[in-house]
Amino acid sequence: MQFSKRLDLFGDEIFAALNERKVALEAQGRTIYNLSVGTPDFAPAEHIRKAMMDAAADPQNWKYSLRDLPELLDAVCGYYKRRFGIEITPDQVASCAGSQEGVGHIGMVLCDEGDTVLLPTPCYPVFIAGSLLGGAKPWYYPLTKEHGFLPYVKDIPEDVARKAKYMIVSLPANPVGSVGTPELYAELVAFAKKYDILIIHDNAYSDIIFDGAVGNSFFNTPGAMDVGVEFFSLSKSFNVTGARLSFLVGRPDVIAALRKLRSQIDFGMFLPLQKAAVAALEGPLDSVKEQCQMYEERRDALCQGLRDIGWELPNGKGTMFVWAKIPGGRTDSMAFCMELMEKAGVIVTPGASFGPHGEGYVRFALVLPPEKIREAVEAIGNSGITVTK
Ligand SMILES: Cc1ncc(COP(=O)(O)O)c(C=O)c1O
């Protein structure tokens, strides 16, 4: 069978070797600290689960939904007002089966073959996949230590900016943990206006932000609504990753275009999920805040712990991840991850899996309680692996 050339755009699964070894070590009874997966270990709130289960008890709710219920669109608008102070209307909202799916299709919505798009590196891998599936040619803007792991538009050449169709920005950023500032967002809006570029902001981590900072929406920036759309996911804020509850919010023309594409391939979100999303969006938010505090305690346990054993790294400022330069002058992130798993029983994600600028780093996920994280750090300290520069 000759498969499509499109499939050749994607490399082989680089985690296979790591997973295989993990299973073997677990079978030997080794203690493993898995800090690689990006799935929260917290539970969704009771009222969200109840809404889902009540709706699932009604057979009518098992039919094709075919559309986003008006009450769901209204709930997203209400949430944007309550959480971010922003007025939006239902024509500015479309659901997707997770931001992953929405981003995965956005290139097909916006690009023709060969169009240039601006993507961060390192980045969440579907930014690349979704652009390539749309036939676009990514131009990678690096998130470097020198610029606080933030987009630095002054370094994007004029000729590249002129032909770019869209720019994906995602702050707080996975995997690097940097967070945006009003000044940076204003600079991005000005850049987008000057070169007629659509900014696609992926806001998956607006509720996981530390040290007293407040996570906002891209639309808190004056002029952002003219130049942007935002992926708004319930996955991490409400611990509903498996339910695939996300939305694209913003410019009505882009929203309508995404809806048009998705209506060719999807019959709508399962109605009990729509009800669960409404419950999350309209319900109490105290657990979201408490959880942010817990992520911060985990961040502190990890970063302080690693520093105490001599591994120099900056504090992550947001997201459920910490980005760490590989110590000991080493650069091969895959080899380092294998060694860390073998000798310390700690599993982290190789930076290379986030694009070319990820090499030389690893990503820790804050998915264990602080005491387990301290144990993991101790295991690293006792492993004999060089953790100093
Ligand atoms: C930056 C970023 N965007 C989107 C997602 C996925 O969101 P969803 O569950 O809505 O597909 C993730 C998940 O790890 C992420 O890190």
The ligand as a MOL file (V3000), in Angstrom:
LIG
                    3D

  0  0  0     0  0            999 V3000
M  V30 BEGIN CTAB
M  V30 COUNTS 16 16 0 0 0
M  V30 BEGIN ATOM
M  V30 1 C 0.0140 24.5360 24.5860 0
M  V30 2 C -1.0540 23.4940 24.5730 0
M  V30 3 N -2.1290 23.6720 23.8130 0
M  V30 4 C -3.1150 22.7660 23.7710 0
M  V30 5 C -3.0410 21.6070 24.5110 0
M  V30 6 C -4.1260 20.5740 24.3830 0
M  V30 7 O -5.3240 21.0890 24.7550 0
M  V30 8 P -6.6410 20.2440 24.5080 0
M  V30 9 O -6.7170 19.2170 25.5930 0
M  V30 10 O -7.7200 21.2650 24.5620 0
M  V30 11 O -6.5070 19.5920 23.1650 0
M  V30 12 C -1.9530 21.3710 25.3200 0
M  V30 13 C -1.8790 20.1190 26.1070 0
M  V30 14 O -0.8830 19.7330 26.6590 0
M  V30 15 C -0.9320 22.3320 25.3520 0
M  V30 16 O 0.1570 22.1570 26.1070 0
M  V30 END ATOM
M  V30 BEGIN BOND
M  V30 1 1 1 2
M  V30 2 1 2 3
M  V30 3 2 2 15
M  V30 4 2 3 4
M  V30 5 1 4 5
M  V30 6 1 5 6
M  V30 7 2 5 12
M  V30 8 1 6 7
M  V30 9 1 7 8
M  V30 10 2 8 9
M  V30 11 1 8 10
M  V30 12 1 8 11
M  V30 13 1 12 13
M  V30 14 1 12 15
M  V30 15 2 13 14
M  V30 16 1 15 16
M  V30 END BOND
M  V30 END CTAB
M  END
